[in-house]
Amino acid sequence: MLAAIYRRTGPAAEVLAIEEMPAPLPGPHEVRVKVSWSGVNPSDVKSRAGMRTKTLPFPAIIPHSDGAGVIDRVGEGVDRARLGERVWLWNAAWGRASGTAAEHVVLPAAQAVALPDGIELAAGACLGIPALTAYHAVMVDGGVAGKSVLVAGGAGAVGHYAIQLAKLRGARQVVATVSSEAKAALARAAGADLVVNYKTEDVVRKCLDFTGGAGVERIIEVDLAANAAVDLAILRPEADIVVYGSGAADMSIPFFPAIVKHARLRFFIVYNLNPGDRARAIADLTHLLATASLQHNIAARLPLARIADAHELVERGQAVGNVVLEVGQVGGT
């Protein structure tokens, strides 16, 4: 099979290569998926670039945790009825050497989730990190029903899903911040009630005016290091900032604004969701997919051979939405 691989960290064009290697075989309770689309996420880019550590956990890595395709082999203990099943994948490269940037990937059967009919496989490659992150951020700690919600970066891969999920799960008001009019259009189409361009508008004033001075009850935050002061200024007392990302490893939190509002900060990483939370998220997302309730924003579709270009798109923030790589032609679309 063909696979993208890197053996050291560094710039995408220098360390990523396409190589031929033996196709893997599934072990007990595993499935092999013929990959059609591989999703590229910021975490994949950061790992390859060595932004967290330059020491690889394995001698060679096939990147990407997200993907979609068709099960073509099953291991002992897996129902053979799953052969031919269209699936989306999660955590394929988390703690493992072999992710979805290959023509085949083997992983535990539970990490290959049936994709409802009518949903293209390219969209399936956007679910593992972006949609699951958005879902957990919306639903954790009692959810958002009846609440006002701010989604930071509302046109991003996670933010676009978060706007939709907040509306679908009962948010009273959804505000989104963006950095351009094109991104504003995407956020409005996803269902945002108010869209604020943080580069040209006063986010604090706009949000407080919109909520009658009360502030928002949940902020879904992509970059706490950049936005902590603004978040605390627009947060209602006894309310939540749910953090799934930061542009810096270390940051300062304004103490007095946080303590006087009894602000609650909730951090999480989607790779480590507990089994109960992940199962609930997968079940609800499956229902929403089956009822065609979600929009999918695929910003770029490239062939596997252009994996370095795809990584650079994500690394530079040039893609407004998800970036996916076409790995092979698989039954279905």
N, C-alpha and C positions, 0 to 999 in steps of 0.2 A: 504494500500500500504506500501511497504518498503521504507524507506528513511534514508539517513545519516543526522545526526543532531549534533549540539554542543550548549551547554548552557553557556559556559565560554570559554575564550581564553586560549591557552596553547599548549603544544606539541600535535601533531596529534594523536599519539597512546593513549594519556590520555583523550582527550576531544571529539573525534569523536566516535559516536556510531551509529549502525544500529537499527532502531526501526520501529515497525508497527504503522501506524496511518491512519486515515480516508483519503480516496482519495478526493481531492478538486473538487468543481464544478465550472464551469465558470459563471461569471456574464455577464452583458450586455457588448458587444463589446470585449469579451474575448474568448479565446480558451483554451481547455485542451489538452495537448500533452502527449501521452504515450511515455515516454522517452526511447530511445534505448541506446544512448551514452551521457555521461556527460564529458565536457572538464574541465581539471584542469589547471588553470593559476596562475602565480606568485601572482597576486592580491588576488586570493582566499586563497592562502597559508598565505600571509601576514595578511589578515583579521582574519583568524582562529588563527594565532599565537599571535595576539594582537600587531603587529609591529606598527600599526598606532594609535590604541587606545585599551585599555583593557576593555572599557565599551561597551557592546553590544547594538546596537540600538533596538534590539528585545529580548524578553526573551529566544527564541530559534531560531536557524538559520539552514536552509537547504542550504548548500553552492553551489557555482558554477553558473556563469552567462552564460556559453556556454553549448550548448547541441544540440541534434537532435533526432527526432522521428517522430511520426505520430499523427495528430490531430484526437482525438476520441470523442470529444464533442465540441459543439460551443454554445456560449451564444446568447442572444437576440441581433439582429442587425448584426450578422455575417452570411454570405452566407453559407447555409448548404452544398453547393458543396465543401466546404473545408474539410468536413469529409473524412478521409482517406488520406489526403494530407501529403506527406513527407516534413518535414520542418527542418530548422536550426533556432536556437534561439539566441537572443542577449539581454544583460542586464537583464537576468532572476532574478539575485540576487542583482541587483543594486538598493539600496533604498527599498528593499523588503525582507521579511523574508524567502521566499521559492524559492530556486534555482533549478537547474536541477539534483542534486544528490538524486533523488527520482524516483519512478516508474511513477509518474504523476506530471506535473507542469501546473499551470494555469497562464496565462499572457495575456496582451493586444494583440489582433489579429495581429497588425502590427509588433509585436516582434517575430512572427513566420513566417519565409520567406520560400517560396516554394523552395525546393531543386531540381535542374534539374535531370532528369533521367540519370542514369549511374554514378552518384556520390554517393559513399557509405555514409551511415549515420554517420559512424565514422569520415569521413572527414568533414561532416557538423558540428560536434562538435568542429572543429578547427577554424571556421570562425569568430565567434562573436567578440572576442578580437584580436587574432593574425592577421587574414586577413584584418579586418577593420582597425586595427592600421597601418598595412603595407600600405594599399591603401591610407589612408589619408596622411601618411608621404610622400609618393611618389607624390601625386597629389595636395597637398595644395599649395597655392600661385603660381599658374601657371604651376605646374607640372615639369617634368624633361626632356621633349622632347629636344633633342639636347645637353643635359648637361652631364657632368661627375659627377658620384654619388659614394659616399662611404657609404656602409652599415656596421655599426659596429655590430659585432656578427652575421655574415651572415649565420650561421648554426642554429641559434635559431628559435623559433616558429615564431616570427615576421620577423626576418631577412631573413629567407628562402623565405617567401612570398615577402618581399620587393625587393629582387634581381630579382625575376621573374617579378614582376609588373613594376619595373623600366625599364627592357628590353622591356617588352610588350608595354609600354607607351613611348617608343622612346628615352631612355637615350643613349647617345653616347658611354659612357664607364661606367661600373659598377665595382667598387672595393669592396671587402669584407674582413673584418678582422675576424680571427678565432684563436683558441688556440690549434689545433691539426691537424694532417694530415687527420684523419677521418672526421673532420668537414670541412676541406678544400675540400675534395672530394664532400661533400654535396653542398657546395657553388658553386663549379665549375659546378656540374650537374644542379644547378638552373639557371646557365647562367652567373656567374661572369666572367669578362674578366681578372681580376687579383685578386688573393687571397693571403693575407699576414698573416702569423702567428705572432701575436703581441708578443708572448712569446719568439720567437727565431729570429725575423727579425726586422729591423729598419723600422717602419711603415712610418715615415715621409720621409725618403730617398726613399723608394720604391714607395710611392704615387707621390712624386714630380718627380721622374725619369719617371714614367709611364705617367704623364700628361705634360711632357716636361717642368717641372718647374713651370707650371701655377697654379697647385693646383686644387682641386675639387670644383664643383659649388653647390653641396648639400651633406650634411652629415646627414644620418639617424641614430640617436644616442640612444642607449639603456642604456648607463651609463655615463651621462655627468660629474658626480663627478670624475670618474676615467680618463676620456678622454679629458677634456676640453683643456688642453695645447696642446696635439697632434692634436686635431681637428683644433685649431686656426693656428697651424703651417702648416697644409696642405690645409687650406681653401683658395680659390681664393678670392680676394677683391670683395666686394659687393655680397657676396654669403651667403648661408643659412645653419644653423645647426638646423635641425628639431628634437626636443627632446621629446621622449615618455617615458623615464625612467631614473632613477639614482639609484646608489647603496648607496647613502647617502642622508639624508634629507636636509643637509646644505652643501654648497660647495663654493669654491673660483673660480672666473673666472679671468684669466690673463687680466687685463684691457688694457694695452698698445697694445698687439697683436690684441685684439678685436677692439679697436677704430681705429687703423691705417688702418685696412682692411675694416672698415665699416661693420663688421660682423652682420648678422641678426640672432637672436636666436628666434625660434618659439617653444613654448611649447604647448602640448595638451594632453588631456586624452580622450581615446576613448569612455568612458562612457558618456561624455558630448558633443559629436559632435552635431552641430546644425542640425535641421531636413533636411535642404537642402543638406548639405554635406553628411549626412548619406544616404539619398535617392539616391544620385548620386553614392555613393560607392556600395550600395546594387545592384543597377541596373547594374553597370558595372561588379561587381563580378558575378552576375547571368549570364551575357553574357559569361564571361570567363569560368565559370563552365560548361555552356551548350555546349561550343565548346571544352571542355576538354583541356583548355589552361594552367591549373595550376597543378603543382605537390603538393602533400600533404605529409608532413613528419611526420608520427605518430611514435614516438619513443617507446611508451609503451602502451599496452592495458591490463587493469586489470579489474577484476570484482568489482562491487560496494562494496562488503564485504572487499576489500583491499584498501579502500579509504585512510587509514592512510599511507600505503606504497606509494600510488600515491603522496600524499602530500609531503612525505619525499623525493621522487625522485626529485620533482620540487624544494623543499626547498634547497636541497644540490647541485642543478645544475647538477645532474647526467643524466638527460634525454636530449638527443640531438634532440630536436623537441618537438612535442606535446604529452601530456599524456592524455589519455581518459579512462573513466570507462564504462564498459558494464553494463547497468542497467537492460535491459530486451530485450527479443526477440520481435522485432517489424517487421511488414511486410516490406520487402525490406532488403537491406544489409547495 
